[in-house]
Amino acid sequence: IRVSKKINQINPHVIHSFHYGNSYGEALAGKISRAKWIFTKKNMNWGSDGANAWKLRSFLADFIVVQNTKMIEEFYPDSKKIRLIERGIQVGFFSEFVDNIDAVYSEMNTPVEARVIACVANISPVKGVHYLIEAFQSLEKDNWHLWLIGDDKSDYAQQLKSDIEMNVENGKNIHFSGKKNDVRPYVKAAEIFVLPTTKTGEGSPVALLEAMAMKKVVLGSRVPGIEDQLKEFEQHMFESENADSLASALHRLLKNTKAKNEELGQDFYNHVSKKYHINREVAQHEKLYTELCSN
């Protein structure tokens, strides 16, 4: 009730929630204030412990924005108040990035002549980083190094580090960066980008789009969210939670020359520029708001 009073002071036409969770309190506040209340479904979570809350949140919403096609199939197959709006990024912010990256190689304890595979993610079980490490360790690496870029303070991350330290010879080319506010220098230095998310899936992973914008060859697990973004690049998806499948996909790219991988990276840049530019996402939201207000 207190929130609804504050909303009435603002007097908006539309309230748009980007809350990750299944809270429906804000939906009730929106209803009391009589504003249109919509939300964006940002993840594939609908577990039994929170299913009723998600159902109530969805029932109360005037409209629901989903970020991938699997959400419609799994959560809202018969709903008439659903709109697919995929994420967009400021392509130029990534594609036009120029910096001296030699310092990054030094920080990551990697020779400047090395070739780099990168993964940007908070190091947690759902991101499937252990499958990427296992796949990388199974390959003939030559001059390749693996950079894991993201918050590495979790127990899961510490266990990964411990396992690598116990097998020093096979883990010497694996490096953790820790949390970084700007990942562009690290992705810029890489040749290949991998997102090994587990079968839980993603909403619409921005890290993959950012890597495409930086003209990197990308690989992603075949899960919701990633499937939509890479549907035009079937060979660049691998079976989720399967280190052998990931290793096979990596092996194909590791055999390429650097020039060949740069050529492939241009294809991904063209793809993200056309279909995942921030202006496209903005225009789709504006269209939805206009429709809601006109009704």
C-alpha positions, 0 to 999 in steps of 0.5 A, spaced: 500 500 500 505 504 501 508 503 494 502 504 491 501 511 494 508 513 492 506 510 485 500 515 485 504 521 486 509 519 480 502 517 476 506 513 471 502 510 465 506 504 465 510 500 470 516 496 467 519 491 472 526 488 471 526 484 477 529 477 477 525 473 482 518 471 483 515 477 487 508 479 486 508 485 491 510 490 486 504 487 481 499 488 487 502 495 488 501 496 481 494 494 481 492 498 487 495 504 483 491 502 477 497 503 472 499 498 467 504 493 470 508 489 466 515 485 467 520 482 463 522 474 464 529 474 465 531 467 466 529 460 465 527 459 473 520 456 474 522 451 480 516 448 484 518 452 490 516 458 486 512 456 481 505 458 484 509 465 485 511 466 478 504 464 476 501 469 480 506 474 478 504 472 471 496 473 472 497 480 475 501 482 469 498 486 464 503 484 459 509 480 459 516 481 456 520 474 454 527 474 452 527 467 448 523 463 444 523 457 449 520 461 455 514 462 451 514 454 449 515 452 457 512 458 461 506 461 456 504 457 451 497 459 450 498 466 453 495 472 449 499 477 453 506 475 451 512 479 447 518 477 445 524 482 446 531 480 445 537 483 449 541 489 445 547 492 446 551 498 444 555 495 438 560 501 437 562 501 445 565 494 444 567 494 436 570 500 437 574 499 443 582 500 442 587 499 447 594 497 449 592 490 451 600 488 452 598 489 460 592 484 460 597 479 457 602 481 463 596 481 468 594 474 466 601 471 466 600 469 459 605 470 453 603 476 448 604 471 442 599 466 445 593 465 443 587 466 448 580 462 449 576 467 454 569 466 458 566 472 461 561 469 467 561 469 474 564 463 476 558 459 479 556 452 477 550 454 473 555 457 468 558 450 467 565 453 467 568 446 470 566 443 463 570 448 459 576 447 463 575 439 462 574 440 455 580 445 454 585 440 458 583 434 454 586 438 448 593 439 445 593 446 447 600 448 443 600 455 445 593 456 447 591 459 454 584 459 457 582 466 461 576 465 466 574 472 467 569 474 472 568 474 480 572 468 483 570 468 490 565 463 490 566 456 493 565 453 487 571 457 484 575 456 489 574 448 488 576 449 481 582 453 482 584 447 487 583 442 482 587 446 477 593 447 482 593 439 484 594 438 476 599 443 475 602 441 468 595 440 465 592 447 468 598 451 467 595 455 461 588 456 465 588 463 468 583 467 473 582 474 472 577 475 478 571 480 477 572 486 472 568 492 471 570 493 464 572 486 460 573 489 454 581 489 454 580 481 456 575 479 450 579 484 445 585 479 447 582 473 445 581 469 439 575 465 441 569 466 446 566 460 450 559 460 454 558 453 457 552 454 461 548 448 464 542 446 462 538 451 466 539 455 460 540 463 460 535 469 458 538 472 453 546 472 455 549 479 454 556 476 454 555 472 448 553 478 444 558 483 447 564 478 444 560 478 437 561 485 437 568 485 438 569 480 432 570 474 436 569 467 434 564 464 439 561 457 442 555 456 446 552 450 449 545 448 446 540 451 451 535 456 451 537 463 450 544 461 447 540 457 442 536 463 439 542 467 439 546 462 435 541 459 431 544 461 424 551 458 427 549 451 428 556 448 428 558 453 434 553 450 439 555 444 443 551 439 448 550 442 454 554 439 460 558 435 455 566 436 456 567 432 450 562 435 445 565 442 447 572 439 446 570 437 439 567 444 437 574 447 440 578 443 436 575 445 430 577 452 431 584 451 435 586 448 428 584 454 424 589 460 423 588 466 426 586 470 420 581 464 419 578 465 426 578 473 425 574 472 418 569 468 422 569 473 427 567 478 422 560 474 421 558 474 428 559 482 428 555 482 422 550 478 425 550 482 432 550 489 428 543 487 424 539 483 430 542 485 437 543 492 436 540 496 442 536 501 438 532 495 436 531 493 443 529 500 445 524 501 439 521 494 441 519 497 448 517 503 445 512 500 441 509 496 446 509 502 451 505 505 446 500 500 445 499 499 452 498 506 453 493 507 447 489 501 450 
